[in-house]
Amino acid sequence: MDLGWRTSDRSRWHELFDSSTFHLPEHLTAKADPTVITGDEQHFAAIAETLEFDLVVLIDPQAFGEGTEGAVDRYVAMTRATQQLVILTSR
């Protein structure tokens, strides 16, 4: 599967999937001021921790990184599935 970018390139991954809920177009950047949205982002993060899905597809789990942070990211992704977990690797 060619996604047009390398999943192992974490910096590119974060460009494509911005972690902020308030990733807005340039003309609306003032609405994404951290002093305004910090509380909302914390609330959304708390909600996201409780989300579960019938099916989770995990692509290149090794691309999540190494060490404790990578292991935690993989664990969280893998434990969101309530029925099926599919793991796809490029190797």
C-alpha positions in Angstrom: 0.0 0.0 0.0 1.5 3.3 -1.1 0.3 6.2 1.0 2.5 8.8 -0.7 4.5 9.3 2.5 6.6 7.1 4.7 4.8 6.1 7.9 8.2 5.8 9.6 8.8 9.5 9.2 7.2 10.7 12.5 7.6 14.4 11.6 5.6 14.0 8.4 3.0 11.9 10.2 2.3 14.8 12.6 2.0 17.2 9.7 -0.7 15.0 8.2 -2.5 14.3 11.4 -2.2 17.3 13.6 -2.7 16.5 17.3 -4.7 19.7 17.9 -8.4 19.6 17.6 -8.2 23.2 16.5 -6.1 22.9 13.3 -7.8 25.7 11.5 -7.2 27.5 8.2 -4.8 30.5 8.3 -7.5 33.1 8.4 -8.9 31.6 11.6 -5.6 31.0 13.5 -6.6 33.6 16.1 -9.4 31.3 17.2 -6.7 28.6 18.0 -5.0 30.8 20.5 -3.7 28.4 23.3 -5.1 30.6 26.0 -8.6 30.2 24.5 -8.5 26.5 23.6 -6.4 24.8 26.3 -9.4 23.7 28.4 -11.2 22.4 25.4 -8.2 20.4 24.2 -7.9 18.8 27.6 -11.6 17.9 27.7 -11.4 16.4 24.2 -8.3 14.4 25.1 -10.1 13.0 28.2 -13.0 12.0 25.9 -10.7 10.4 23.3 -9.2 8.2 26.0 -12.6 6.5 26.4 -13.3 5.8 22.7 -13.6 2.3 21.6 -14.2 0.9 18.1 -15.5 -2.4 16.7 -12.6 -2.5 14.2 -9.1 -0.9 14.5 -6.6 -1.0 11.7 -3.1 -0.4 12.8 -0.6 0.4 10.0 3.1 -0.2 10.6 3.1 -0.3 14.4 6.9 0.0 14.5 6.5 3.5 13.1 5.0 4.6 16.4 8.6 4.9 17.7 10.8 3.2 20.1 11.1 3.1 23.9 8.4 3.7 26.4 6.5 6.4 24.3 6.3 4.1 21.3 5.2 1.2 23.4 2.5 3.2 25.1 1.2 4.6 21.7 1.0 1.0 20.3 -0.7 -0.2 23.4 -3.3 2.5 23.3 -4.0 1.9 19.6 -4.3 -1.8 20.1 -6.6 -1.7 23.0 -9.2 0.5 21.3 -10.7 -2.5 19.4 -13.7 -4.2 20.9 -14.1 -6.9 18.2 -11.3 -6.9 15.6 -7.7 -5.7 15.4 -6.0 -5.7 12.0 -2.2 -5.0 11.9 -0.7 -4.1 8.6 3.1 -3.9 8.1 5.1 -2.9 5.1 7.6 -5.7 5.6 
